[in-house]
Amino acid sequence: MSASTGSPGPAKETVGRYGIWSVGLRSEDPARRGEIAEAAAELEQLGYGAVWLGGSSAARHAVPLLEATSRLTVGTSIQSIWQYEAGESAAAFAELEVAHPGRFLLGLGVSHAKLAEQYRRPYSALVAYLDELDKAGVPAGRRVLAALGPRTLELSRERAAGAIPYLVTPEHTAQAREILGEQPLLAPEFGVVLESDPSRARALARDHLALYLSLPNYTDSFLRLGFTEEDLSAGGSDRLVDALYAWGREDRIRDRVTAFHEAGADHVAIQVVDGGSRDALPREAWGRLASLLA
């Protein structure tokens, strides 16, 4: 393993307290480039510090967002180590760094056995990938890891700027902060349903949760947090859904987001869950959240 040691670098100073996590802000369709750029500029004006490109995004997906803004940090959440070779990632990072210095964070993860055919010994593969990035000159302080379990959180501390856990609770954030220590960036994703009716809100959350309940990396994480097999069955118990998603009145949603900061998060990457297409840009909801969190 390389002797490279993680550092917060510019990450903690640039991402701010809140960001937006979205699959819709990345696209291979040139026709959507203008729409994405306009949305990014609006997010910057609304005061968000960062945008996280959901799904297995690549560094190239950050280009239209960076070009349309002047301060916004853009990160991948995540770029799969199986889909993009380390040399390719390093070259893309270098291009972005020249064009937009200090504004891109390379978020990396191992994806899932169900989604990546090459999935073998994921932890060792991630370490080897980081070794290659070190050799190519990608600073540890400009990469973050999608870490859920203790070993990958430790790796986030030692070999990256910090961690970007997905689908977690404030309890996980408290545990992650203890492992990471004070300095590394801790930026969990958190799903928000702008709906006050309990049945409707939970139905939307369960639709979103369905995929993740089929992925052991997440279900193992839920079990470590004290949920039971019963909580994971039948689409997820109310207890599980209510822990993983915020819904209800604005003050309740604000309190749920604040709980992550109180547990040790530096930044919360908010994902709007509304039952719409994953490629949609829920700009009205992003505006409502900005006002709610101001």
N, C-alpha and C positions, 0 to 999 in steps of 0.2 A: 504493500500500500504506500502511496505517496505520502510524504511528510507534510503535504499541504494542510494548513489549518483553516477552518472556517472563520469568516469575519463578517460582521454585519455590513461592512462596506457602506455604500450609499443607501442600501435598501430601507433601513428603518427611517431614514431622514426623508425619503422621497415618497413612500407609499401612503403616508397619512393614516388616519384612524379608520377610514372606510374606503372600500372599493366595490366594484361591480364584477361579478363572475358571470360570464355569458358565453354560450356556444354560438349565438347568433352574430357575434362580433368577429367571427372568423369565417371566411368564405373563399372558395376557389373560383367563384363566379365573378368575372370582371365587371359585370353589370351591377353588382351590389357594392362595388368599391366606394362610390359616392355616398350611398346611404350609410355605410359603415363609418366613413370619415365624418359625416355630419353628426352621427350619433356620438362618436368619440369626442368631438368638439363640444357638444352639449354636455356630456358627462364632466368634462374638465370645467366648464362654466358653472356646473352645479356644485362643484367643490369636491368631487371624488378625487382621491389621490392616485388611484391605480385602477386598471382594468385587467382582468384575468381572462385569457382566452380559453374557454372550456373545451372539453374533448381532447383528443390527441392532436393538439395544435402544433404548428411548427413556427420557428422564428419568423419566417416570411409573412405569416399572417399578421404580424405586428406592424408591418410597414405602413398600411393606410392610416392606422390609428396614430402612429408616431408622426407621420407627415402632417396630419390634420390638427395636431396639438403642439403646445410648447412646453408643458410641464408634466403632463400625465405620464406616469410609469405604466408600462405594458409588460405583462408577464404571461408565460404559457402555463396552463394548469389543466392537464400537464402535456409535455412533450414526451411521448413514449420512447424509452431507450431501445425498444425493439424495432420501431418504425423508422428511426433516423439514426444513422451511424454517427459516432462521436465526432469524426472529422467533418462531416457535413454540418453538424450543429455548431462546431467551433468556427467554421468559415462563415456561417450565417450570422453568428454572434459578432464576429469581427466587423462585418459589413454594417450591421446596425450600430455598433459602437462608434464607427467613423462618422456615420450620418447623424446619429442621435446619441451623443455620448452620455452615459450614465442613466439612460431612461428605459433600458430593457433588462428584464430579469428572466433568466432561463430556468423555468420550472420543469423539473424532470420527475419521472415516475416509472414504475415497472409495469403499469397496467395490470392485466389479469389473465390468468391461464385461459379463461373462456374467450378472451378477446384477442390474444396474441399467440399465434401458432408457435413462435420460437421460445415461449416462456419456459425457461429452465433456470434453476438456482438463481432466483431473482436478486437476492441480496448480493451475491458474488458478482453477478452481471452488472449491477449498479455501481459497485466499487470499481470494477474494471473500467466502466464507462467514465467515471470521475477521474481515474488515472489518465485516460486518454485526453480528457479535457485539460487536465493539468499540463500535459506535454504540449498541447496546442496553444496554451497561454490563456485559457478562459479563467478569469479570477474566481476563486472560491466564493468571494464576497458578492458575486453577481449571478449566483445560481442558488436555487432553493429546491427542496425535495418534498415530494408528496409523501409524508411520513405519517403512519398510523401507529405502528408498534414501536416498542422501546429501542430495538437495534437500529431501525432506520432513523428514529429521532436522534440517537447518539451520532449517527453518521451525518445528519443535518447540522449538528453542532460542530463536528470535527472537519467536515469537508465542504461545507456550504455556508451560505449566509443565514440559513434557518430553514423553517418547515412551513409547508402550506397544506395542512391536513384538510381532508374533504369529508363531509357528512359526519361531523363530530358534535360533541356537547361541551358546555363549559367545564364539566368534570374532566373530560379528555384534555382540554386546554390547560387546566391546572396541573395535570400529570405531565403534560408535554413541557410546560415551563420549568417544572422541577428537573426534568432530564436535560433540557437545553441550557439551563442557566439563564442569567440575566440578559446577556448581550445579543444572542441570535434573534433574528426576526421570527415571530410566530404569528402567522396570518391564516387562521382557519376560514374555510368557506362556511356559510350558513344560509339555509333556505328560508325565504320569507313568503308567506301566503297572505296577500292583502285582502283578507276575507274574514268577516266577523262571525258568520254562521258556522258553528262547530262541525256540523255534518258536511257541509260543502267544503270547508277548509281542510278537514281530514281526508275527504275523498280526493281532493287535488294533491295533497301531500302523498297519499298512498299510491296514486298513479305514478308520481315521480319516483317514489321509493322502490317500486316493483323490480326494476332492473337490478338495483343494488342488493336486494335480498337474495339474489341468485349468485352473488359474487362472494366467495369465502373471505377475501381480504377485508370486506366490510362486515360481514356477519361475525367473523372472529373478533373484530374490533368492538362490536356491540356487546358480545359476550364478555369481553374483558372489562367493559364498563359496568357490568352487573345486570345486563338484560338476560332474559332466559330464552330457551328455545321456544317457549310458548309466546313470548313477545315477538318472535320473528315469524311466526306462522300466520296464515290467513291474511296476508297483506300488511302485517305489523299491528301490534296492539296500540290502543290509544296512548299508552304510556310511552312507547317507543316513538310514535309519530309526534307526540307533543314535545318530546325531548329534542328531536332532530330538526323540527321546523317551528318557526314563529308564525302565529296567526292571531287574529283577534283585533281588539281596539288598538289604536296607534300607541297609546301609552304602554300597553302590554308588549307590543312588538319592540318598542324602544327599550324597555327593560330587559327583554330577552337578548337583544344585541349587546346592551351594556354589560350583561352578565359575562360575556366572553372577555371583555376588557378587564373586568374585575377579577377574572380568573387568571389573567396574565397575558392575554392577546395584545399585540401591538396594533393589529389591523384586523378588520373583519371584512371578508370578501362576500358580499351579499348576492345571492342568486334569487331572482324573482321566480316563483313557482305559481303559474296561473293556468296551467292546462293547455296553453297554446303550443304552437310549433317550437321545437328547440332552436330553430333558426330565426325566430321572431326577435324583434328589438322592442321590448316593452318600455318605451321611452316615457310614457305617462307615469308608469309605476316607478321608474327610476327618479322622476321628478318628485313624486309624492314621498319617496323614501328620503331624498335629500332634505326636504323640508322637515320631515319627521325627526331626522337625526341631527339637524343643525343645532 
